[in-house]
Amino acid sequence: MKVIASLALVASASAFVPATNMVASTRLNAEMVWGEYDDKMWDNDAKKEVYAKWDPTAPRTGLNFNPFETFGGNSPDASGIYPGENRYKDPKRGDVSYAIMLIEKAEIEERIENPKAGEEPGCPGCKN
């Protein structure tokens, strides 16, 4: 009787052993590319450099996005990811003062008046 009970106990323990043909899912998003300024200072100068490299006609990626484009009132991080999206990282921000904000405002108005060729809502390089 003890032998049968022992065999039953060993047989039931196999329910807790992982299956040998089971493959663990460790696949990462192969398309995810972190931005050039990821974990670096994400100030207006860095954004202007990313904007200069941005191609609105190419698909949007971590290296090809408009850093000045807003989505839902939010600005993207250094990889073009917005707050609330997967992999968003709060960027390291530069100092801000009223004088700096006035300079940036003039730059914004200049960009709005002179958009890049191909920059329009719905273009491949835009979120909106």
C-alpha positions in Angstrom: 0.0 0.0 0.0 2.9 2.4 0.8 4.4 1.7 -2.6 1.2 2.6 -4.4 0.9 5.8 -2.4 4.5 6.7 -3.2 4.0 6.1 -6.9 0.9 8.2 -6.9 2.7 11.0 -5.2 5.6 10.9 -7.7 3.2 10.8 -10.6 1.3 13.8 -9.4 4.5 15.8 -8.9 5.1 15.7 -12.6 2.3 18.2 -13.0 4.5 20.8 -11.6 7.5 20.1 -13.9 7.7 22.3 -17.0 7.1 20.6 -20.3 10.3 19.8 -22.2 9.0 21.0 -25.5 8.0 24.4 -24.2 9.9 27.4 -25.6 10.2 30.5 -23.5 9.1 33.7 -25.3 12.1 36.1 -25.2 11.4 37.8 -28.5 12.0 41.5 -28.3 10.6 44.0 -30.8 13.3 43.8 -33.5 12.0 47.0 -35.1 12.6 49.2 -31.9 15.5 51.6 -32.4 16.4 53.9 -29.6 17.1 57.5 -30.5 20.4 59.1 -30.8 19.9 61.1 -27.6 18.4 58.3 -25.6 19.7 58.7 -22.0 21.5 62.0 -23.0 20.5 65.6 -22.6 17.3 66.2 -24.6 17.3 70.0 -24.9 16.4 72.3 -27.7 19.8 71.9 -29.4 19.4 68.1 -29.5 15.9 68.4 -30.9 17.1 70.8 -33.6 19.7 68.3 -34.6 17.2 65.4 -34.8 14.8 67.7 -36.7 17.6 68.5 -39.3 18.0 64.7 -39.9 14.3 64.0 -40.0 12.9 62.9 -43.4 9.1 63.3 -43.4 8.7 61.0 -46.4 10.5 58.0 -44.7 8.7 55.8 -42.1 8.7 57.1 -38.5 11.4 55.3 -36.3 13.4 56.1 -33.2 15.9 57.8 -35.5 13.5 59.4 -37.9 10.8 61.5 -36.2 9.9 65.2 -35.7 10.9 66.0 -32.1 8.7 69.1 -32.2 5.5 67.2 -33.2 3.0 66.9 -30.3 0.5 64.1 -29.9 -2.4 64.5 -27.5 -0.7 67.6 -26.2 2.5 65.7 -25.3 6.1 66.0 -26.7 8.0 62.8 -27.6 11.1 61.5 -25.7 14.5 61.2 -27.4 13.3 58.1 -29.3 10.0 59.6 -30.6 7.9 57.8 -28.1 5.1 59.7 -26.3 4.0 59.5 -22.7 1.7 56.5 -22.1 3.2 54.5 -24.9 5.3 51.4 -24.3 9.1 52.1 -23.8 8.6 55.8 -23.1 11.5 57.2 -21.1 11.3 60.5 -19.3 14.1 62.5 -21.1 16.9 64.4 -19.4 15.8 68.0 -20.0 17.9 71.1 -20.2 17.5 74.4 -18.3 14.6 76.6 -19.2 14.2 80.3 -18.6 11.9 83.0 -20.0 14.6 84.3 -22.3 15.3 80.8 -23.6 11.6 80.3 -24.2 11.3 83.5 -26.2 14.2 82.3 -28.5 12.5 78.9 -28.8 9.2 80.5 -29.6 10.8 82.4 -32.5 12.3 79.2 -33.8 8.9 77.4 -33.6 7.3 80.2 -35.6 10.1 79.9 -38.2 9.6 76.1 -38.5 5.8 76.6 -38.9 6.3 79.2 -41.6 8.9 77.0 -43.5 8.0 73.3 -43.1 10.2 70.6 -44.6 9.3 69.3 -48.0 6.8 66.4 -47.5 5.9 67.5 -44.0 2.1 67.3 -43.8 -0.4 65.5 -41.6 -0.4 61.8 -42.4 3.0 61.7 -44.0 5.0 58.5 -43.2 7.4 60.4 -40.8 4.6 61.9 -38.7 2.6 60.5 -35.8 -0.5 62.5 -36.6 
